[in-house]
């Protein structure tokens, strides 16, 4: 860049009569060999017997000098499509050169392959991030020993961060749950659908109104009562009074060892 600027500036210094200022610059370029010209019709300026390479802007430089403008200002105010590229340092290939077609295809194909691989990796990482880790899977199921729960007793266990009520129902509880007129219930469900063994009722201890935890052995039906807004549940966990819209949820569970244990969180032993 410096040499090109100096080459373009040197003829102007000589033409302006500034021989004293141009002499050091000309001396600095004594070692520069002559170059081929971009156009054979252009005039080749000389300085102290040396030839300097001209560019496609030689004509524009003369016009800029005549207009009293700097070359940059003149080029911005007078754009022209007549551009001659300097090919002294490299060979200029025409657009769509067949010799470069294979390389172009290789670059495009490689770029697309890398992009597809990156998208695939991102999708796999996203899907794997949604998969439950081993510690979460270990907490997914809960095994409870039922042999220590007496008849008429209700115990509360924690499963997946939620309370679970396990009620060992008496004959009176079973009979009262089966005699209810299902058609009159807000969330009609027969007792046989909510239990796998009539003696055991297993439900989530979360009120279906606003998520409160109901009290055991309380309410009008001596089963569960939510003191927050007054929801009453019977011995089958069905809503009977209050604002709760649904019955207590029954989780997946399966009995093990002939009913001595229960595995909460799955339907398969």
C-alpha positions in Angstrom: 0.0 0.0 0.0 2.8 2.4 0.9 4.6 1.8 -2.3 1.5 2.2 -4.4 0.6 5.5 -2.7 4.1 6.8 -3.3 4.0 5.7 -6.9 0.8 7.6 -7.5 2.0 10.6 -5.6 5.4 10.9 -7.3 4.2 12.1 -10.7 2.1 14.8 -9.1 5.1 16.1 -7.1 7.2 16.2 -10.3 4.5 17.9 -12.4 3.9 20.5 -9.6 7.6 21.5 -9.8 8.3 20.3 -6.3 11.6 18.7 -7.4 13.2 19.4 -4.0 10.5 17.4 -2.2 10.2 14.7 -4.8 14.0 14.0 -5.0 14.2 12.0 -1.7 11.2 9.9 -2.7 12.6 9.2 -6.1 15.9 8.2 -4.6 14.0 5.8 -2.3 12.5 4.1 -5.3 15.8 3.7 -7.3 15.8 0.0 -6.3 12.3 -0.7 -7.6 12.3 -2.7 -10.9 10.1 -1.9 -13.8 6.7 -3.6 -13.9 4.3 -4.6 -16.7 1.5 -2.2 -17.3 -2.2 -2.9 -16.8 -2.9 -1.3 -20.2 -0.6 -0.8 -23.1 -2.3 2.5 -24.0 -1.4 4.2 -20.7 1.5 6.6 -20.5 4.4 5.3 -18.5 5.7 8.1 -16.2 9.4 8.2 -15.4 11.4 9.5 -12.5 15.1 9.8 -12.7 15.3 7.3 -15.5 13.2 4.7 -13.6 9.9 3.3 -14.7 7.0 2.9 -12.2 4.0 0.7 -12.5 0.7 2.4 -13.2 -2.7 1.2 -12.3 -6.2 1.4 -13.7 -6.7 4.7 -11.9 -4.0 6.6 -13.8 -6.6 8.4 -15.9 -8.7 9.1 -12.9 -5.7 10.6 -11.1 -5.1 13.1 -13.9 -8.8 14.0 -13.8 -8.7 14.4 -10.0 -5.7 16.7 -10.3 -7.5 18.8 -12.9 -10.5 19.1 -10.6 -8.4 20.0 -7.6 -9.6 17.0 -5.6 -7.9 14.1 -3.9 -8.1 10.8 -5.7 -10.4 9.3 -3.0 -12.8 12.2 -3.1 -12.8 12.2 -6.9 -13.5 8.4 -7.1 -16.4 8.7 -4.6 -18.0 11.6 -6.5 -17.4 10.0 -10.0 -17.9 6.2 -9.8 -17.1 4.3 -13.0 -17.6 0.7 -14.0 -14.4 0.8 -16.0 -12.2 -1.1 -13.6 -9.1 -3.0 -14.7 -7.9 -5.5 -12.1 -4.2 -5.8 -11.2 -3.2 -9.3 -12.2 0.5 -8.9 -11.8 0.5 -10.9 -8.5 -2.1 -13.6 -9.3 -4.0 -15.1 -12.1 -7.6 -14.0 -12.3 -10.0 -16.9 -13.0 -13.2 -16.1 -14.9 -16.6 -16.6 -13.2 -17.6 -20.2 -13.4 -14.2 -21.5 -14.3 -14.6 -25.3 -14.9 -11.2 -26.0 -13.3 -12.6 -24.7 -9.9 -15.9 -26.5 -10.1 -14.7 -29.6 -8.3 -13.2 -27.5 -5.5 -16.4 -25.5 -5.2 -18.5 -28.7 -4.9 -16.2 -30.1 -2.3 -16.4 -26.9 -0.2 -20.2 -26.7 -0.4 -20.6 -30.4 0.3 -18.2 -30.3 3.2 -20.0 -27.3 4.7 -23.4 -28.9 4.4 -22.1 -32.1 6.0 -20.6 -30.2 8.9 -23.8 -28.2 9.4 -25.9 -31.4 9.4 -23.6 -33.0 11.9 -23.8 -30.0 14.2 -27.6 -30.0 14.0 -27.7 -33.7 14.8 -25.4 -33.2 17.8 -27.6 -30.4 19.1 -30.8 -32.5 18.8 -29.2 -35.4 20.5 -27.9 -33.3 23.4 -31.4 -31.7 23.8 -33.1 -35.1 23.9 -30.6 -36.5 26.3 -31.0 -33.5 28.6 -34.7 -34.4 28.9 -34.0 -38.0 29.9 -34.2 -38.7 33.6 -30.9 -39.3 35.3 -30.1 -42.4 37.3 -30.8 -40.8 40.7 -34.2 -39.6 39.4 -35.0 -43.1 38.1 -34.0 -44.6 41.5 -36.6 -42.3 43.2 -39.3 -43.1 40.6 -40.5 -46.2 42.4 -41.2 -46.6 46.1 -41.5 -50.0 47.9 -43.5 -50.0 51.1 -43.9 -52.8 53.6 -47.6 -53.3 54.4 -47.2 -55.8 57.2 -46.7 -53.1 59.8 -49.9 -51.1 58.9 -52.7 -52.1 61.2 -56.3 -52.4 60.1 -58.0 -48.9 60.2 -54.6 -47.2 60.2 -53.5 -44.7 57.5 -49.8 -44.0 56.9 -48.3 -41.2 54.8 -45.1 -41.9 52.6 -43.2 -39.6 50.3 -43.0 -40.5 46.6 -41.5 -38.2 44.0 -41.8 -35.3 46.4 -45.5 -35.9 47.0 -47.4 -37.4 50.0 -49.1 -40.7 49.4 -51.8 -42.0 51.7 -51.9 -45.8 52.3 -55.1 -46.8 54.2 -55.7 -50.3 55.6 -59.5 -50.2 55.4 -61.8 -52.0 57.8 -64.9 -53.9 56.7 -67.0 -50.9 57.6 -64.9 -48.7 55.4 -65.2 -51.1 52.5 -69.0 -51.5 52.9 -69.6 -47.7 53.2 -67.5 -47.1 50.0 -69.4 -49.7 48.0 -72.9 -48.6 49.0 -72.4 -45.0 47.7 -74.7 -44.0 44.8 -72.1 -43.2 42.2 -74.5 -41.2 40.1 -74.8 -38.6 42.8 -71.0 -38.0 43.0 -69.3 -34.9 41.5 -66.6 -37.1 40.1 -68.4 -40.5 39.7 -66.1 -43.5 40.2 -67.1 -46.8 41.7 -64.9 -48.1 44.6 -63.9 -51.2 42.6 -62.1 -49.0 40.0 -60.0 -47.2 42.6 -58.6 -50.2 44.5 -56.9 -53.4 43.5 -57.4 -55.0 46.9 -60.5 -53.9 48.8 -58.5 -53.8 52.0 -56.0 -51.3 50.7 -56.6 -47.8 49.4 -53.6 -45.9 48.0 -54.1 -42.3 46.8 -52.0 -39.2 46.4 -52.3 -36.9 49.5 -52.9 -33.8 47.4 -56.2 -32.0 47.5 -57.5 -31.5 43.9 -58.7 -28.0 44.7 -55.5 -26.0 45.4 -53.0 -28.7 46.2 -53.2 -28.7 50.0 -52.6 -31.8 52.1 -55.8 -33.2 53.6 -55.9 -34.4 57.2 -56.2 -38.2 57.9 -59.2 -39.7 59.7 -61.1 -36.4 59.7 -64.1 -34.8 58.0 -67.7 -35.9 57.8 -66.8 -39.3 56.4 -63.9 -40.0 58.8 -61.4 -40.4 55.9 -59.8 -37.1 54.7 -60.6 -33.5 55.2 -58.8 -30.4 53.7 -59.0 -27.6 56.2 -58.0 -25.0 53.7 -61.3 -24.7 51.9 -63.4 -27.5 53.5 -63.2 -30.4 51.1 -64.4 -33.8 52.5 -63.3 -37.1 51.0 -64.8 -40.6 51.8 -63.0 -43.9 52.5 -62.5 -44.4 48.8 -60.8 -41.0 48.4 -63.8 -39.5 46.5 -64.9 -35.9 46.9 -68.2 -35.6 48.7 -68.3 -32.1 50.0 -66.4 -28.8 49.4 -64.9 -27.1 46.4 -62.6 -29.8 45.2 -63.6 -30.8 41.6 -62.0 -34.3 41.5 -61.3 -37.3 43.6 -57.9 -37.9 45.1 -55.6 -39.3 42.4 -54.7 -43.0 42.4 -51.0 -43.6 41.4 -49.7 -46.6 39.6 -48.8 -49.4 42.0 -48.5 -53.2 42.2 -48.5 -55.6 45.1 -45.5 -57.8 45.8 -44.9 -61.0 47.8 -48.6 -61.9 48.0 -49.7 -58.5 49.2 -47.1 -58.1 51.9 -45.5 -55.2 50.1 -46.5 -52.6 47.5 -44.4 -51.0 44.8 -45.6 -47.4 44.0 -44.8 -45.9 40.7 -45.3 -48.8 38.3 -47.9 -51.3 37.3 -45.4 -54.1 36.7 -43.6 -56.1 39.4 
